[in-house]
Amino acid sequence: MFDKLIKKSALKSPWLFHINAGSCNGCDIEVVAVTTTLYDAERFGFKIVGSPRHADIVVVSGPVTLQSRDRLIRTLAQVPEPKCVVSVGSCPQSGNVFKGSYAIDGPLEKYVHVDVAVAGCTPKPQAIMEGLYEAARILEEKREMIRKAAKGVKGS
């Protein structure tokens, strides 16, 4: 009974964990703006949580720096499956203006599969919201595949 309730509520309210992998904070400000009353992502169920262990969707901003790389990998490993990874801004995708720097070890795709990439420097809050909607859709597809696989195992 509780499993069914948890699955239904998880569908409607994916939780976000935000990781700054060395950004200039421009994208971070926009991610936070999405959760304020102006854009109010929480009305659609998106909520930023303080622990990667509670997250469904991971939002990563910034080029992956040498200093943040190991922490990023460890943090992503703590997020339960199925998870969805969203890169916000140009930096996680290409390094943007930091590309070629001795301190950059990106792109993010080198370390984890990125499900949704929100482009821009900095991306508009509307684009971030669209990326989150897409991530929620992908997350539900991943959950459905797991449910079908579990039914197939039980039916054997």
C-alpha positions as CSV (number, residue, x, y, z in Angstrom):
1,M,0.0,0.0,0.0
2,F,2.7,2.5,1.0
3,D,4.8,1.5,-2.1
4,K,2.0,2.5,-4.3
5,L,1.5,5.8,-2.5
6,I,5.2,6.6,-2.7
7,K,5.4,5.8,-6.4
8,K,2.4,8.0,-7.2
9,S,3.8,10.9,-5.2
10,A,7.2,10.5,-6.7
11,L,5.6,10.9,-10.1
12,K,4.2,14.3,-9.3
13,S,7.1,15.7,-7.3
14,P,10.6,15.0,-8.5
15,W,13.2,16.3,-6.1
16,L,16.3,18.2,-7.3
17,F,19.8,18.3,-6.0
18,H,22.0,21.1,-7.4
19,I,25.7,20.7,-7.8
20,N,28.1,23.6,-8.7
21,A,31.0,22.0,-10.5
22,G,33.0,25.2,-10.7
23,S,30.7,27.8,-12.2
24,C,30.8,31.6,-12.1
25,N,27.4,31.4,-10.2
26,G,25.4,32.9,-13.1
27,C,23.6,29.6,-13.7
28,D,23.3,28.9,-10.0
29,I,21.4,32.2,-9.6
30,E,19.0,31.2,-12.4
31,V,18.4,27.7,-10.9
32,V,17.5,29.3,-7.6
33,A,15.3,31.9,-9.4
34,V,13.3,29.0,-10.8
35,T,12.3,28.0,-7.3
36,T,11.3,31.5,-6.1
37,T,7.8,32.8,-6.2
38,L,8.2,34.4,-9.7
39,Y,8.6,31.1,-11.5
40,D,7.6,28.8,-8.6
41,A,8.8,25.4,-9.8
42,E,7.5,24.0,-6.5
43,R,3.9,24.4,-7.7
44,F,4.8,21.7,-10.3
45,G,6.4,19.5,-7.7
46,F,10.0,20.4,-8.2
47,K,11.8,20.9,-4.9
48,I,15.5,21.4,-4.1
49,V,16.7,19.0,-1.5
50,G,19.8,19.2,0.7
51,S,21.0,15.6,0.2
52,P,21.8,13.7,-3.0
53,R,20.3,10.6,-1.4
54,H,16.9,12.2,-1.6
55,A,17.1,13.5,-5.1
56,D,15.5,12.2,-8.3
57,I,17.0,14.8,-10.7
58,V,20.6,16.2,-10.4
59,V,21.1,19.7,-11.8
60,V,24.8,20.5,-12.6
61,S,26.2,23.9,-13.4
62,G,29.7,24.9,-14.3
63,P,32.6,23.3,-16.1
64,V,34.0,20.3,-14.3
65,T,37.1,21.6,-12.6
66,L,40.0,19.5,-11.3
67,Q,39.1,20.5,-7.8
68,S,35.3,19.6,-8.1
69,R,35.7,16.4,-10.2
70,D,36.1,13.8,-7.5
71,R,33.4,15.4,-5.3
72,L,31.0,15.5,-8.3
73,I,31.6,11.8,-9.0
74,R,31.1,10.8,-5.3
75,T,28.0,12.9,-5.0
76,L,26.4,11.5,-8.2
77,A,27.1,8.0,-6.9
78,Q,24.9,8.8,-3.9
79,V,21.8,9.6,-6.0
80,P,19.5,6.6,-6.1
81,E,18.6,5.0,-9.4
82,P,16.8,5.8,-11.5
83,K,18.1,9.3,-11.7
84,C,18.2,12.0,-14.3
85,V,21.1,14.4,-14.8
86,V,20.5,17.9,-16.2
87,S,23.3,20.2,-17.2
88,V,22.5,23.9,-16.9
89,G,24.5,26.4,-19.0
90,S,27.2,26.1,-21.6
91,C,30.0,25.3,-19.2
92,P,29.1,21.7,-18.3
93,Q,28.6,20.9,-22.0
94,S,31.7,22.6,-23.5
95,G,33.6,24.5,-20.9
96,N,32.5,27.7,-22.5
97,V,35.0,30.5,-21.9
98,F,37.0,28.3,-19.5
99,K,37.7,25.6,-22.1
100,G,41.4,24.9,-22.4
101,S,42.2,26.2,-18.9
102,Y,44.6,24.1,-16.9
103,A,41.9,23.9,-14.2
104,I,39.1,22.4,-16.3
105,D,38.6,18.6,-16.6
106,G,35.2,18.6,-18.3
107,P,32.9,18.3,-20.0
108,L,30.3,16.7,-17.7
109,E,29.5,14.0,-20.2
110,K,33.0,12.6,-19.6
111,Y,31.9,11.4,-16.1
112,V,28.1,10.8,-16.3
113,H,25.4,10.4,-18.9
114,V,23.6,13.8,-19.2
115,D,19.9,13.3,-19.9
116,V,19.0,16.9,-20.5
117,A,21.2,19.8,-21.5
118,V,19.9,23.3,-21.0
119,A,22.0,25.6,-23.2
120,G,22.9,29.2,-22.7
121,C,25.2,31.5,-20.7
122,T,23.2,32.0,-18.6
123,P,20.1,30.1,-19.6
124,K,16.8,31.8,-19.0
125,P,14.6,30.5,-16.1
126,Q,12.0,29.4,-18.7
127,A,14.6,27.3,-20.4
128,I,15.5,25.7,-17.1
129,M,11.9,24.9,-16.4
130,E,11.5,23.3,-19.8
131,G,14.6,21.2,-19.1
132,L,13.2,20.1,-15.7
133,Y,9.9,19.1,-17.4
134,E,11.9,17.1,-19.9
135,A,13.9,15.5,-17.1
136,A,10.8,14.6,-15.2
137,R,9.4,12.9,-18.4
138,I,12.7,11.0,-18.9
139,L,12.7,10.0,-15.2
140,E,9.2,8.6,-15.5
141,E,10.3,6.6,-18.6
142,K,13.2,5.1,-16.6
143,R,10.9,4.2,-13.7
144,E,8.4,2.6,-16.0
145,M,11.2,0.5,-17.6
146,I,12.3,-0.7,-14.1
147,R,8.7,-1.6,-13.2
148,K,8.3,-3.6,-16.4
149,A,11.6,-5.4,-15.8
150,A,10.5,-6.2,-12.3
151,K,7.2,-7.6,-13.5
152,G,9.1,-9.7,-16.1
153,V,11.2,-11.2,-13.4
154,K,8.2,-11.9,-11.2
155,G,6.4,-13.5,-14.1
156,S,9.3,-15.9,-14.9
